[in-house]
């Protein structure tokens, strides 16, 4: 969480691949910003300058002298005109307000007033500049460090530290990346005849760069300034690398090549081995590790060049591997290999180089077998005996998966306290690797009524066994999925896609909600989030006796469908459950939105109760009869869903879309 000066709430970092819709400006400065859940605003990182200057330079406007203006973060007050007093445009959630005159000014007009006070004209920028402290949210374009006193252009949201302007004293330099010609300083971006990226690191150069007009060569400030925050030194030569035995030499220019380490194309500044008939390496591939663990395989994998003859298919993306290039393979599994890029992706590899590190055999057994044929399970203090299902009441629930014991034939039972586990659940490994996390997962019992959320399906979990990597937690359903994933709704195998690796969220075909973690077929643009991918195909509910419910994957229909439980309209294009006598039911009405729900289960101070009485209770928030299979109570207050529990204390737009809104609440804004 981050603190914005003068703002009472902590805000979270926020990002979007397509650019943020900022509540302070009308422009897309960048894809990163801050989000306040309490006030429900999003602000670009660069636009956070309005918080740092509100008590100084933005305290009043030239057209409204005498009254101080206050920055509001929840939109124009209800008793005032929401249009800006200066430009007449409709204000956003961030605006300046005069409580005396009851008028509002938008951020752009306040920034214009700020620009009118700028009097410093510098040769390296085309707008007048101010000298001020802009806080920690605007980074210096020269060194990349935040904070401190410096030159600021409010219109461009640009800042240069006073100590960094000495860079502009050198309008022409010589640099070892382009030793043949001198480089000239440009302050208004790259010329039109060249692309706007650095020819060494490939990043966008922005307004400030060094340029050779003979070779059309660009070098950004990151590569020029050695003390830049984001600078990673790019040496001219590399020695003693894990993937190659000879010294590698950098060729700092635009050049097309195929990388010998990964087999993919590059377009600039590769490393080459002059001793090996010009073997080419991407800059990143020159630093590839030799031995690693990946979350798609139980054994270590090692880099090998060339991979060797054979018909190889990548264990991550399932695409063919060209055996004449480098890749990672398993010495224990002779047919297993992974593309170099796939193996070292942030969502696959934990970042640890294991070359020279002894491999330890981990204890993954969940229990110890005793001499009397009982077991001592790590999640329970008493010994447990294996027995058959005969004679056990149907309402008994497994403490791991929170499903009826009758769903399996054998189970382990504790005669001392009634702790009970399916045999299958008792055998779940204590540690495993699984694709939602690059780190190893450890099994634990979520028994202390915490508000745990599964990091894959994003559903609340109130009990049961979970896997954790130390930061994120995953329920048993999500951590049991294997890829490629075969699902009855699509003819092709589904692969795992992570927003962190692929840059954007995908919309689920079942519920229509965007998710950062999905299982999908990129060829068909078909994706499922984990909540929908793990829905059971058939379900039995007590109220329908001998009529099992079957999951329907949506259909085109001319008429209207109605849910048999909540009596609300069902969108036939979304997934729903149906019975053999024609009833249709919302997925939410069948399952709710809490995993491992059981009578008396708790999520912190919220208690869950099955909704199995003839008279359904009323929800305090939506005032509808509770239709889900369970309802929640907090003190003397009763709610039909976790959504309504949150809705009672915050705006609907502030509630994350992952907290599914019940279908019967659609008419209650």
Secondary structure as a PSIPRED ss2 file (coil, helix, strand):
# PSIPRED VFORMAT (PSIPRED V4.0)

   1 X C   1.000  0.000  0.000
   2 X E   0.000  0.000  1.000
   3 X E   0.000  0.000  1.000
   4 X C   1.000  0.000  0.000
   5 X C   1.000  0.000  0.000
   6 X C   1.000  0.000  0.000
   7 X C   1.000  0.000  0.000
   8 X C   1.000  0.000  0.000
   9 X C   1.000  0.000  0.000
  10 X E   0.000  0.000  1.000
  11 X E   0.000  0.000  1.000
  12 X E   0.000  0.000  1.000
  13 X E   0.000  0.000  1.000
  14 X E   0.000  0.000  1.000
  15 X E   0.000  0.000  1.000
  16 X C   1.000  0.000  0.000
  17 X C   1.000  0.000  0.000
  18 X C   1.000  0.000  0.000
  19 X C   1.000  0.000  0.000
  20 X C   1.000  0.000  0.000
  21 X C   1.000  0.000  0.000
  22 X C   1.000  0.000  0.000
  23 X C   1.000  0.000  0.000
  24 X C   1.000  0.000  0.000
  25 X C   1.000  0.000  0.000
  26 X C   1.000  0.000  0.000
  27 X C   1.000  0.000  0.000
  28 X C   1.000  0.000  0.000
  29 X C   1.000  0.000  0.000
  30 X C   1.000  0.000  0.000
  31 X C   1.000  0.000  0.000
  32 X E   0.000  0.000  1.000
  33 X E   0.000  0.000  1.000
  34 X E   0.000  0.000  1.000
  35 X E   0.000  0.000  1.000
  36 X E   0.000  0.000  1.000
  37 X C   1.000  0.000  0.000
  38 X C   1.000  0.000  0.000
  39 X C   1.000  0.000  0.000
  40 X C   1.000  0.000  0.000
  41 X E   0.000  0.000  1.000
  42 X E   0.000  0.000  1.000
  43 X E   0.000  0.000  1.000
  44 X E   0.000  0.000  1.000
  45 X C   1.000  0.000  0.000
  46 X H   0.000  1.000  0.000
  47 X H   0.000  1.000  0.000
  48 X H   0.000  1.000  0.000
  49 X H   0.000  1.000  0.000
  50 X H   0.000  1.000  0.000
  51 X H   0.000  1.000  0.000
  52 X H   0.000  1.000  0.000
  53 X C   1.000  0.000  0.000
  54 X C   1.000  0.000  0.000
  55 X C   1.000  0.000  0.000
  56 X C   1.000  0.000  0.000
  57 X C   1.000  0.000  0.000
  58 X C   1.000  0.000  0.000
  59 X C   1.000  0.000  0.000
  60 X C   1.000  0.000  0.000
  61 X E   0.000  0.000  1.000
  62 X C   1.000  0.000  0.000
  63 X C   1.000  0.000  0.000
  64 X E   0.000  0.000  1.000
  65 X C   1.000  0.000  0.000
  66 X C   1.000  0.000  0.000
  67 X C   1.000  0.000  0.000
  68 X C   1.000  0.000  0.000
  69 X C   1.000  0.000  0.000
  70 X E   0.000  0.000  1.000
  71 X E   0.000  0.000  1.000
  72 X E   0.000  0.000  1.000
  73 X C   1.000  0.000  0.000
  74 X C   1.000  0.000  0.000
  75 X C   1.000  0.000  0.000
  76 X C   1.000  0.000  0.000
  77 X C   1.000  0.000  0.000
  78 X C   1.000  0.000  0.000
  79 X C   1.000  0.000  0.000
  80 X C   1.000  0.000  0.000
  81 X C   1.000  0.000  0.000
  82 X C   1.000  0.000  0.000
  83 X E   0.000  0.000  1.000
  84 X C   1.000  0.000  0.000
  85 X C   1.000  0.000  0.000
  86 X C   1.000  0.000  0.000
  87 X C   1.000  0.000  0.000
  88 X C   1.000  0.000  0.000
  89 X C   1.000  0.000  0.000
  90 X E   0.000  0.000  1.000
  91 X C   1.000  0.000  0.000
  92 X C   1.000  0.000  0.000
  93 X C   1.000  0.000  0.000
  94 X C   1.000  0.000  0.000
  95 X E   0.000  0.000  1.000
  96 X E   0.000  0.000  1.000
  97 X E   0.000  0.000  1.000
  98 X E   0.000  0.000  1.000
  99 X C   1.000  0.000  0.000
 100 X C   1.000  0.000  0.000
 101 X C   1.000  0.000  0.000
 102 X C   1.000  0.000  0.000
 103 X E   0.000  0.000  1.000
 104 X E   0.000  0.000  1.000
 105 X E   0.000  0.000  1.000
 106 X E   0.000  0.000  1.000
 107 X H   0.000  1.000  0.000
 108 X H   0.000  1.000  0.000
 109 X H   0.000  1.000  0.000
 110 X H   0.000  1.000  0.000
 111 X H   0.000  1.000  0.000
 112 X H   0.000  1.000  0.000
 113 X H   0.000  1.000  0.000
 114 X H   0.000  1.000  0.000
 115 X H   0.000  1.000  0.000
 116 X H   0.000  1.000  0.000
 117 X C   1.000  0.000  0.000
 118 X C   1.000  0.000  0.000
 119 X C   1.000  0.000  0.000
 120 X E   0.000  0.000  1.000
 121 X C   1.000  0.000  0.000
 122 X C   1.000  0.000  0.000
 123 X C   1.000  0.000  0.000
 124 X C   1.000  0.000  0.000
 125 X C   1.000  0.000  0.000
 126 X C   1.000  0.000  0.000
 127 X C   1.000  0.000  0.000
 128 X C   1.000  0.000  0.000
 129 X E   0.000  0.000  1.000
 130 X E   0.000  0.000  1.000
 131 X E   0.000  0.000  1.000
 132 X E   0.000  0.000  1.000
 133 X E   0.000  0.000  1.000
 134 X C   1.000  0.000  0.000
 135 X C   1.000  0.000  0.000
 136 X C   1.000  0.000  0.000
 137 X C   1.000  0.000  0.000
 138 X C   1.000  0.000  0.000
 139 X E   0.000  0.000  1.000
 140 X E   0.000  0.000  1.000
 141 X C   1.000  0.000  0.000
 142 X C   1.000  0.000  0.000
 143 X C   1.000  0.000  0.000
 144 X C   1.000  0.000  0.000
 145 X C   1.000  0.000  0.000
 146 X E   0.000  0.000  1.000
 147 X C   1.000  0.000  0.000
 148 X C   1.000  0.000  0.000
 149 X E   0.000  0.000  1.000
 150 X E   0.000  0.000  1.000
 151 X E   0.000  0.000  1.000
 152 X E   0.000  0.000  1.000
 153 X E   0.000  0.000  1.000
 154 X C   1.000  0.000  0.000
 155 X C   1.000  0.000  0.000
 156 X C   1.000  0.000  0.000
 157 X C   1.000  0.000  0.000
 158 X E   0.000  0.000  1.000
 159 X E   0.000  0.000  1.000
 160 X E   0.000  0.000  1.000
 161 X E   0.000  0.000  1.000
 162 X H   0.000  1.000  0.000
 163 X H   0.000  1.000  0.000
 164 X H   0.000  1.000  0.000
 165 X H   0.000  1.000  0.000
 166 X H   0.000  1.000  0.000
 167 X H   0.000  1.000  0.000
 168 X H   0.000  1.000  0.000
 169 X H   0.000  1.000  0.000
 170 X C   1.000  0.000  0.000
 171 X C   1.000  0.000  0.000
 172 X E   0.000  0.000  1.000
 173 X E   0.000  0.000  1.000
 174 X C   1.000  0.000  0.000
 175 X C   1.000  0.000  0.000
 176 X H   0.000  1.000  0.000
 177 X H   0.000  1.000  0.000
 178 X H   0.000  1.000  0.000
 179 X C   1.000  0.000  0.000
 180 X C   1.000  0.000  0.000
 181 X C   1.000  0.000  0.000
 182 X C   1.000  0.000  0.000
 183 X E   0.000  0.000  1.000
 184 X E   0.000  0.000  1.000
 185 X E   0.000  0.000  1.000
 186 X E   0.000  0.000  1.000
 187 X C   1.000  0.000  0.000
 188 X C   1.000  0.000  0.000
 189 X C   1.000  0.000  0.000
 190 X C   1.000  0.000  0.000
 191 X C   1.000  0.000  0.000
 192 X C   1.000  0.000  0.000
 193 X C   1.000  0.000  0.000
 194 X C   1.000  0.000  0.000
 195 X C   1.000  0.000  0.000
 196 X C   1.000  0.000  0.000
 197 X E   0.000  0.000  1.000
 198 X C   1.000  0.000  0.000
 199 X C   1.000  0.000  0.000
 200 X C   1.000  0.000  0.000
 201 X C   1.000  0.000  0.000
 202 X C   1.000  0.000  0.000
 203 X C   1.000  0.000  0.000
 204 X E   0.000  0.000  1.000
 205 X C   1.000  0.000  0.000
 206 X C   1.000  0.000  0.000
 207 X C   1.000  0.000  0.000
 208 X C   1.000  0.000  0.000
 209 X E   0.000  0.000  1.000
 210 X E   0.000  0.000  1.000
 211 X E   0.000  0.000  1.000
 212 X E   0.000  0.000  1.000
 213 X C   1.000  0.000  0.000
 214 X C   1.000  0.000  0.000
 215 X C   1.000  0.000  0.000
 216 X C   1.000  0.000  0.000
 217 X E   0.000  0.000  1.000
 218 X E   0.000  0.000  1.000
 219 X E   0.000  0.000  1.000
 220 X E   0.000  0.000  1.000
 221 X H   0.000  1.000  0.000
 222 X H   0.000  1.000  0.000
 223 X H   0.000  1.000  0.000
 224 X H   0.000  1.000  0.000
 225 X C   1.000  0.000  0.000
 226 X C   1.000  0.000  0.000
 227 X C   1.000  0.000  0.000
 228 X C   1.000  0.000  0.000
 229 X C   1.000  0.000  0.000
 230 X C   1.000  0.000  0.000
 231 X C   1.000  0.000  0.000
 232 X C   1.000  0.000  0.000
 233 X C   1.000  0.000  0.000
 234 X C   1.000  0.000  0.000
 235 X C   1.000  0.000  0.000
 236 X C   1.000  0.000  0.000
 237 X E   0.000  0.000  1.000
 238 X E   0.000  0.000  1.000
 239 X C   1.000  0.000  0.000
 240 X C   1.000  0.000  0.000
 241 X C   1.000  0.000  0.000
 242 X C   1.000  0.000  0.000
 243 X C   1.000  0.000  0.000
 244 X C   1.000  0.000  0.000
 245 X C   1.000  0.000  0.000
 246 X C   1.000  0.000  0.000
 247 X C   1.000  0.000  0.000
 248 X E   0.000  0.000  1.000
 249 X E   0.000  0.000  1.000
 250 X E   0.000  0.000  1.000
 251 X C   1.000  0.000  0.000
 252 X C   1.000  0.000  0.000
 253 X C   1.000  0.000  0.000
 254 X E   0.000  0.000  1.000
 255 X E   0.000  0.000  1.000
 256 X E   0.000  0.000  1.000
 257 X E   0.000  0.000  1.000
 258 X E   0.000  0.000  1.000
 259 X C   1.000  0.000  0.000
 260 X C   1.000  0.000  0.000
 261 X C   1.000  0.000  0.000
 262 X C   1.000  0.000  0.000
 263 X C   1.000  0.000  0.000
 264 X C   1.000  0.000  0.000
 265 X E   0.000  0.000  1.000
 266 X E   0.000  0.000  1.000
 267 X E   0.000  0.000  1.000
 268 X E   0.000  0.000  1.000
 269 X C   1.000  0.000  0.000
 270 X C   1.000  0.000  0.000
 271 X E   0.000  0.000  1.000
 272 X E   0.000  0.000  1.000
 273 X E   0.000  0.000  1.000
 274 X H   0.000  1.000  0.000
 275 X H   0.000  1.000  0.000
 276 X H   0.000  1.000  0.000
 277 X C   1.000  0.000  0.000
 278 X C   1.000  0.000  0.000
 279 X E   0.000  0.000  1.000
 280 X E   0.000  0.000  1.000
 281 X E   0.000  0.000  1.000
 282 X C   1.000  0.000  0.000
 283 X C   1.000  0.000  0.000
 284 X C   1.000  0.000  0.000
 285 X H   0.000  1.000  0.000
 286 X H   0.000  1.000  0.000
 287 X H   0.000  1.000  0.000
 288 X C   1.000  0.000  0.000
 289 X C   1.000  0.000  0.000
 290 X C   1.000  0.000  0.000
 291 X E   0.000  0.000  1.000
 292 X E   0.000  0.000  1.000
 293 X C   1.000  0.000  0.000
 294 X E   0.000  0.000  1.000
 295 X C   1.000  0.000  0.000
 296 X C   1.000  0.000  0.000
 297 X C   1.000  0.000  0.000
 298 X C   1.000  0.000  0.000
 299 X C   1.000  0.000  0.000
 300 X C   1.000  0.000  0.000
 301 X E   0.000  0.000  1.000
 302 X E   0.000  0.000  1.000
 303 X E   0.000  0.000  1.000
 304 X E   0.000  0.000  1.000
 305 X C   1.000  0.000  0.000
 306 X C   1.000  0.000  0.000
 307 X C   1.000  0.000  0.000
 308 X C   1.000  0.000  0.000
 309 X C   1.000  0.000  0.000
 310 X C   1.000  0.000  0.000
 311 X C   1.000  0.000  0.000
 312 X E   0.000  0.000  1.000
 313 X E   0.000  0.000  1.000
 314 X E   0.000  0.000  1.000
 315 X C   1.000  0.000  0.000
 316 X C   1.000  0.000  0.000
 317 X C   1.000  0.000  0.000
 318 X C   1.000  0.000  0.000
 319 X C   1.000  0.000  0.000
 320 X E   0.000  0.000  1.000
 321 X E   0.000  0.000  1.000
 322 X C   1.000  0.000  0.000
 323 X C   1.000  0.000  0.000
 324 X C   1.000  0.000  0.000
 325 X C   1.000  0.000  0.000
 326 X C   1.000  0.000  0.000
 327 X E   0.000  0.000  1.000
 328 X E   0.000  0.000  1.000
 329 X E   0.000  0.000  1.000
 330 X C   1.000  0.000  0.000
 331 X C   1.000  0.000  0.000
 332 X C   1.000  0.000  0.000
 333 X C   1.000  0.000  0.000
 334 X C   1.000  0.000  0.000
 335 X C   1.000  0.000  0.000
 336 X C   1.000  0.000  0.000
 337 X E   0.000  0.000  1.000
 338 X E   0.000  0.000  1.000
 339 X E   0.000  0.000  1.000
 340 X H   0.000  1.000  0.000
 341 X H   0.000  1.000  0.000
 342 X H   0.000  1.000  0.000
 343 X H   0.000  1.000  0.000
 344 X C   1.000  0.000  0.000
 345 X C   1.000  0.000  0.000
 346 X C   1.000  0.000  0.000
 347 X C   1.000  0.000  0.000
 348 X C   1.000  0.000  0.000
 349 X E   0.000  0.000  1.000
 350 X C   1.000  0.000  0.000
 351 X C   1.000  0.000  0.000
 352 X C   1.000  0.000  0.000
 353 X C   1.000  0.000  0.000
 354 X C   1.000  0.000  0.000
 355 X C   1.000  0.000  0.000
 356 X C   1.000  0.000  0.000
 357 X C   1.000  0.000  0.000
 358 X C   1.000  0.000  0.000
 359 X C   1.000  0.000  0.000
 360 X C   1.000  0.000  0.000
 361 X C   1.000  0.000  0.000
 362 X C   1.000  0.000  0.000
 363 X C   1.000  0.000  0.000
 364 X C   1.000  0.000  0.000
 365 X C   1.000  0.000  0.000
 366 X C   1.000  0.000  0.000
 367 X E   0.000  0.000  1.000
 368 X E   0.000  0.000  1.000
 369 X E   0.000  0.000  1.000
 370 X C   1.000  0.000  0.000
 371 X C   1.000  0.000  0.000
 372 X C   1.000  0.000  0.000
 373 X C   1.000  0.000  0.000
 374 X C   1.000  0.000  0.000
 375 X E   0.000  0.000  1.000
 376 X E   0.000  0.000  1.000
 377 X E   0.000  0.000  1.000
 378 X C   1.000  0.000  0.000
 379 X C   1.000  0.000  0.000
 380 X C   1.000  0.000  0.000
 381 X C   1.000  0.000  0.000
 382 X C   1.000  0.000  0.000
 383 X E   0.000  0.000  1.000
 384 X E   0.000  0.000  1.000
 385 X E   0.000  0.000  1.000
 386 X E   0.000  0.000  1.000
 387 X E   0.000  0.000  1.000
 388 X E   0.000  0.000  1.000
 389 X C   1.000  0.000  0.000
 390 X C   1.000  0.000  0.000
 391 X C   1.000  0.000  0.000
 392 X C   1.000  0.000  0.000
 393 X C   1.000  0.000  0.000
 394 X C   1.000  0.000  0.000
 395 X C   1.000  0.000  0.000
 396 X C   1.000  0.000  0.000
 397 X E   0.000  0.000  1.000
 398 X C   1.000  0.000  0.000
 399 X C   1.000  0.000  0.000
 400 X C   1.000  0.000  0.000
 401 X C   1.000  0.000  0.000
 402 X C   1.000  0.000  0.000
 403 X C   1.000  0.000  0.000
 404 X E   0.000  0.000  1.000
 405 X H   0.000  1.000  0.000
 406 X H   0.000  1.000  0.000
 407 X H   0.000  1.000  0.000
 408 X C   1.000  0.000  0.000
 409 X C   1.000  0.000  0.000
 410 X E   0.000  0.000  1.000
 411 X E   0.000  0.000  1.000
 412 X E   0.000  0.000  1.000
 413 X E   0.000  0.000  1.000
 414 X C   1.000  0.000  0.000
 415 X C   1.000  0.000  0.000
 416 X C   1.000  0.000  0.000
 417 X C   1.000  0.000  0.000
 418 X C   1.000  0.000  0.000
 419 X C   1.000  0.000  0.000
 420 X E   0.000  0.000  1.000
 421 X E   0.000  0.000  1.000
 422 X E   0.000  0.000  1.000
 423 X H   0.000  1.000  0.000
 424 X H   0.000  1.000  0.000
 425 X H   0.000  1.000  0.000
 426 X H   0.000  1.000  0.000
 427 X C   1.000  0.000  0.000
 428 X C   1.000  0.000  0.000
 429 X C   1.000  0.000  0.000
 430 X C   1.000  0.000  0.000
 431 X E   0.000  0.000  1.000
 432 X E   0.000  0.000  1.000
 433 X C   1.000  0.000  0.000
 434 X C   1.000  0.000  0.000
 435 X C   1.000  0.000  0.000
 436 X C   1.000  0.000  0.000
 437 X C   1.000  0.000  0.000
 438 X C   1.000  0.000  0.000
 439 X C   1.000  0.000  0.000
 440 X C   1.000  0.000  0.000
 441 X E   0.000  0.000  1.000
 442 X E   0.000  0.000  1.000
 443 X E   0.000  0.000  1.000
 444 X E   0.000  0.000  1.000
 445 X E   0.000  0.000  1.000
 446 X C   1.000  0.000  0.000
 447 X C   1.000  0.000  0.000
 448 X C   1.000  0.000  0.000
 449 X C   1.000  0.000  0.000
 450 X C   1.000  0.000  0.000
 451 X C   1.000  0.000  0.000
 452 X E   0.000  0.000  1.000
 453 X E   0.000  0.000  1.000
 454 X E   0.000  0.000  1.000
 455 X C   1.000  0.000  0.000
 456 X C   1.000  0.000  0.000
 457 X C   1.000  0.000  0.000
 458 X C   1.000  0.000  0.000
 459 X C   1.000  0.000  0.000
 460 X E   0.000  0.000  1.000
 461 X E   0.000  0.000  1.000
 462 X C   1.000  0.000  0.000
 463 X C   1.000  0.000  0.000
 464 X C   1.000  0.000  0.000
 465 X E   0.000  0.000  1.000
 466 X E   0.000  0.000  1.000
 467 X E   0.000  0.000  1.000
 468 X E   0.000  0.000  1.000
 469 X C   1.000  0.000  0.000
 470 X C   1.000  0.000  0.000
 471 X C   1.000  0.000  0.000
 472 X C   1.000  0.000  0.000
 473 X E   0.000  0.000  1.000
 474 X E   0.000  0.000  1.000
 475 X E   0.000  0.000  1.000
 476 X C   1.000  0.000  0.000
 477 X C   1.000  0.000  0.000
 478 X H   0.000  1.000  0.000
 479 X H   0.000  1.000  0.000
 480 X H   0.000  1.000  0.000
 481 X C   1.000  0.000  0.000
 482 X C   1.000  0.000  0.000
 483 X C   1.000  0.000  0.000
 484 X C   1.000  0.000  0.000
 485 X E   0.000  0.000  1.000
 486 X C   1.000  0.000  0.000
 487 X C   1.000  0.000  0.000
 488 X C   1.000  0.000  0.000
 489 X C   1.000  0.000  0.000
 490 X C   1.000  0.000  0.000
 491 X C   1.000  0.000  0.000
 492 X C   1.000  0.000  0.000
 493 X C   1.000  0.000  0.000
 494 X E   0.000  0.000  1.000
 495 X E   0.000  0.000  1.000
 496 X E   0.000  0.000  1.000
 497 X E   0.000  0.000  1.000
 498 X E   0.000  0.000  1.000
 499 X H   0.000  1.000  0.000
 500 X H   0.000  1.000  0.000
 501 X H   0.000  1.000  0.000
 502 X H   0.000  1.000  0.000
 503 X C   1.000  0.000  0.000
 504 X C   1.000  0.000  0.000
 505 X C   1.000  0.000  0.000
 506 X E   0.000  0.000  1.000
 507 X E   0.000  0.000  1.000
 508 X C   1.000  0.000  0.000
 509 X C   1.000  0.000  0.000
 510 X C   1.000  0.000  0.000
 511 X C   1.000  0.000  0.000
 512 X C   1.000  0.000  0.000
 513 X C   1.000  0.000  0.000
 514 X E   0.000  0.000  1.000
 515 X E   0.000  0.000  1.000
 516 X C   1.000  0.000  0.000
 517 X E   0.000  0.000  1.000
 518 X E   0.000  0.000  1.000
 519 X E   0.000  0.000  1.000
 520 X E   0.000  0.000  1.000
 521 X E   0.000  0.000  1.000
 522 X C   1.000  0.000  0.000
 523 X C   1.000  0.000  0.000
 524 X C   1.000  0.000  0.000
 525 X C   1.000  0.000  0.000
 526 X E   0.000  0.000  1.000
 527 X E   0.000  0.000  1.000
 528 X E   0.000  0.000  1.000
 529 X E   0.000  0.000  1.000
 530 X H   0.000  1.000  0.000
 531 X H   0.000  1.000  0.000
 532 X H   0.000  1.000  0.000
 533 X H   0.000  1.000  0.000
 534 X C   1.000  0.000  0.000
 535 X C   1.000  0.000  0.000
 536 X C   1.000  0.000  0.000
 537 X C   1.000  0.000  0.000
 538 X E   0.000  0.000  1.000
 539 X E   0.000  0.000  1.000
 540 X C   1.000  0.000  0.000
 541 X C   1.000  0.000  0.000
 542 X H   0.000  1.000  0.000
 543 X H   0.000  1.000  0.000
 544 X H   0.000  1.000  0.000
 545 X C   1.000  0.000  0.000
 546 X C   1.000  0.000  0.000
 547 X C   1.000  0.000  0.000
 548 X C   1.000  0.000  0.000
 549 X E   0.000  0.000  1.000
 550 X E   0.000  0.000  1.000
 551 X E   0.000  0.000  1.000
 552 X E   0.000  0.000  1.000
 553 X C   1.000  0.000  0.000
 554 X C   1.000  0.000  0.000
 555 X C   1.000  0.000  0.000
 556 X C   1.000  0.000  0.000
 557 X C   1.000  0.000  0.000
 558 X C   1.000  0.000  0.000
 559 X C   1.000  0.000  0.000
 560 X C   1.000  0.000  0.000
 561 X E   0.000  0.000  1.000
 562 X E   0.000  0.000  1.000
 563 X E   0.000  0.000  1.000
 564 X C   1.000  0.000  0.000
 565 X C   1.000  0.000  0.000
 566 X C   1.000  0.000  0.000
 567 X C   1.000  0.000  0.000
 568 X C   1.000  0.000  0.000
 569 X E   0.000  0.000  1.000
 570 X E   0.000  0.000  1.000
 571 X C   1.000  0.000  0.000
 572 X C   1.000  0.000  0.000
 573 X C   1.000  0.000  0.000
 574 X C   1.000  0.000  0.000
 575 X C   1.000  0.000  0.000
 576 X E   0.000  0.000  1.000
 577 X E   0.000  0.000  1.000
 578 X E   0.000  0.000  1.000
 579 X C   1.000  0.000  0.000
 580 X C   1.000  0.000  0.000
 581 X C   1.000  0.000  0.000
 582 X C   1.000  0.000  0.000
 583 X C   1.000  0.000  0.000
 584 X E   0.000  0.000  1.000
 585 X E   0.000  0.000  1.000
 586 X E   0.000  0.000  1.000
 587 X H   0.000  1.000  0.000
 588 X H   0.000  1.000  0.000
 589 X H   0.000  1.000  0.000
 590 X H   0.000  1.000  0.000
 591 X H   0.000  1.000  0.000
 592 X C   1.000  0.000  0.000
 593 X C   1.000  0.000  0.000
 594 X E   0.000  0.000  1.000
 595 X E   0.000  0.000  1.000
 596 X C   1.000  0.000  0.000
 597 X C   1.000  0.000  0.000
 598 X C   1.000  0.000  0.000
 599 X C   1.000  0.000  0.000
 600 X C   1.000  0.000  0.000
 601 X C   1.000  0.000  0.000
 602 X E   0.000  0.000  1.000
 603 X E   0.000  0.000  1.000
 604 X C   1.000  0.000  0.000
 605 X C   1.000  0.000  0.000
 606 X E   0.000  0.000  1.000
 607 X E   0.000  0.000  1.000
 608 X E   0.000  0.000  1.000
 609 X E   0.000  0.000  1.000
 610 X E   0.000  0.000  1.000
 611 X C   1.000  0.000  0.000
 612 X C   1.000  0.000  0.000
 613 X C   1.000  0.000  0.000
 614 X C   1.000  0.000  0.000
 615 X C   1.000  0.000  0.000
 616 X C   1.000  0.000  0.000
 617 X C   1.000  0.000  0.000
 618 X E   0.000  0.000  1.000
 619 X C   1.000  0.000  0.000
 620 X C   1.000  0.000  0.000
 621 X C   1.000  0.000  0.000
 622 X C   1.000  0.000  0.000
 623 X C   1.000  0.000  0.000
 624 X C   1.000  0.000  0.000
 625 X E   0.000  0.000  1.000
 626 X C   1.000  0.000  0.000
 627 X C   1.000  0.000  0.000
 628 X C   1.000  0.000  0.000
 629 X C   1.000  0.000  0.000
 630 X E   0.000  0.000  1.000
 631 X E   0.000  0.000  1.000
 632 X E   0.000  0.000  1.000
 633 X E   0.000  0.000  1.000
 634 X E   0.000  0.000  1.000
 635 X C   1.000  0.000  0.000
 636 X C   1.000  0.000  0.000
 637 X E   0.000  0.000  1.000
 638 X E   0.000  0.000  1.000
 639 X E   0.000  0.000  1.000
 640 X C   1.000  0.000  0.000
 641 X C   1.000  0.000  0.000
 642 X H   0.000  1.000  0.000
 643 X H   0.000  1.000  0.000
 644 X H   0.000  1.000  0.000
 645 X H   0.000  1.000  0.000
 646 X H   0.000  1.000  0.000
 647 X H   0.000  1.000  0.000
 648 X C   1.000  0.000  0.000
 649 X C   1.000  0.000  0.000
 650 X C   1.000  0.000  0.000
 651 X C   1.000  0.000  0.000
 652 X H   0.000  1.000  0.000
 653 X H   0.000  1.000  0.000
 654 X H   0.000  1.000  0.000
 655 X C   1.000  0.000  0.000
 656 X C   1.000  0.000  0.000
 657 X C   1.000  0.000  0.000
 658 X C   1.000  0.000  0.000
 659 X C   1.000  0.000  0.000
 660 X C   1.000  0.000  0.000
 661 X C   1.000  0.000  0.000
 662 X C   1.000  0.000  0.000
 663 X H   0.000  1.000  0.000
 664 X H   0.000  1.000  0.000
 665 X H   0.000  1.000  0.000
 666 X C   1.000  0.000  0.000
 667 X C   1.000  0.000  0.000
 668 X C   1.000  0.000  0.000
 669 X C   1.000  0.000  0.000
